[in-house]
Amino acid sequence: MIDLSENKLSTLPATVFSNISQERLTVELWENQFVCDCKMKGIKAWIDKLDAADPMTEIRFKCSLPVRMRDLLSDNLAPDDFVCQKNDNAVPSTICQKCAPPGGQIALAVVLTFIVTALIGVLAWRCTFKRRYSDLLLY
């Protein structure tokens, strides 16, 4: 088993796994940003060939780009679906949106955490003090 999940991979050459034993091979490729164009056609053909020879083989991935292939699983695609088209390089705006820096939210969270921690500390100290010295407070 080879786990390549969450590695920001965008493509794999067809020969990437050629030097390892292919018997009951399992490769995890989830949570990567695969660009399912003509560069991935070779790896998809290799996966299909390996799967035909050994049905226990499990190698799948999810496409992120191009837009026409987004969120499609490799199991549901044929090697001929992996083509390069003229507009494939256009990155959709939903992927490129930048998040606003958290700035003030972090500062507020730090201040509130400090205040709440201080209040809990004072309350714990007062409860402990009363329990230890309550007999002296009567006088």
Disulfide bonds with the S-S distance in Angstrom:
Cys36-Cys63 1.97
Cys38-Cys84 1.79
